[in-house]
Amino acid sequence: MTTDEKVELAHKISNQLVGVTHSEWRKWLNFVKMIGFDDGIRLSERLAQSLSLRSGPKRAYQSIHRAMSKFPILKRMNREELLEILGFVAWWL
């Protein structure tokens, strides 16, 4: 995948992230770097249902979970390429 294709995909992903701030995205991206993409998706689902989070972050994690589920191509990418695309997403937020 070329850099232009990665940026285009990142833009498509960012359009799905309604209500997600740059800050919340960066927090989630740091989790993904530590625990992996699949576990990051599961974590976003759990955080979206957490009773201890305020409504804003909960909505952000719901949006992240929904958006990541719409792009199955991300699960097939190697770690380096995936993190590069997720980093590009932050540009659009």
C-alpha positions in Angstrom: 0.0 0.0 0.0 1.4 3.4 -1.0 1.6 6.3 1.4 -1.2 8.1 -0.5 -3.4 5.0 -0.1 -2.6 4.9 3.6 -3.6 8.6 4.0 -6.8 8.0 2.0 -7.7 5.0 4.2 -6.9 7.1 7.3 -9.2 9.8 6.1 -12.0 7.3 5.6 -11.5 6.0 9.1 -11.5 9.5 10.6 -14.8 10.3 8.9 -16.3 7.4 11.0 -14.9 8.7 14.3 -17.8 11.0 15.2 -17.2 12.7 18.5 -13.7 11.4 19.0 -11.2 14.0 20.0 -7.5 13.9 19.1 -6.7 13.3 22.7 -9.0 10.3 23.1 -7.7 8.8 19.8 -4.1 9.2 21.0 -4.9 7.4 24.3 -6.5 4.5 22.4 -3.6 4.4 19.9 -1.2 4.1 22.8 -3.2 1.2 24.2 -3.0 -0.4 20.7 0.8 0.0 20.7 1.0 -1.7 24.0 -1.6 -4.5 23.8 -2.2 -5.0 20.0 -5.0 -4.1 17.6 -7.4 -6.9 18.4 -7.1 -6.3 22.2 -7.4 -2.6 21.5 -10.8 -3.1 19.8 -12.0 -5.2 22.7 -10.8 -2.6 25.1 -12.7 0.1 23.3 -15.8 -2.0 23.6 -15.3 -2.4 27.3 -14.5 1.3 27.9 -17.6 2.3 25.9 -19.7 0.4 28.5 -17.7 1.4 31.6 -19.7 3.0 34.5 -16.6 4.9 35.6 -16.1 7.0 32.4 -17.9 10.2 31.7 -20.3 10.3 28.7 -17.9 12.0 26.3 -15.1 9.4 26.5 -17.7 6.6 26.5 -19.1 7.9 23.2 -15.6 8.3 21.8 -14.8 4.6 22.6 -18.2 3.5 21.1 -17.3 5.4 18.0 -13.8 3.9 17.9 -15.2 0.4 18.3 -17.7 0.9 15.5 -15.2 2.5 13.1 -12.6 -0.2 13.6 -15.2 -2.9 13.0 -16.0 -1.3 9.6 -12.5 -1.7 8.3 -11.5 -5.4 8.4 -8.5 -4.7 6.2 -6.8 -3.3 9.3 -6.7 -6.7 10.9 -4.8 -8.2 8.0 -2.0 -5.5 8.1 1.3 -5.9 9.7 1.9 -3.9 12.9 4.1 -1.2 11.3 1.7 -0.5 8.5 -1.3 -0.5 10.8 0.3 1.9 13.3 1.3 4.2 10.4 -2.3 4.4 9.2 -3.7 4.9 12.7 -1.1 7.7 13.2 -2.4 9.3 10.0 -5.9 9.2 11.4 -4.8 11.6 14.2 -4.1 14.2 11.5 -7.8 14.4 10.6 -9.1 14.6 14.1 
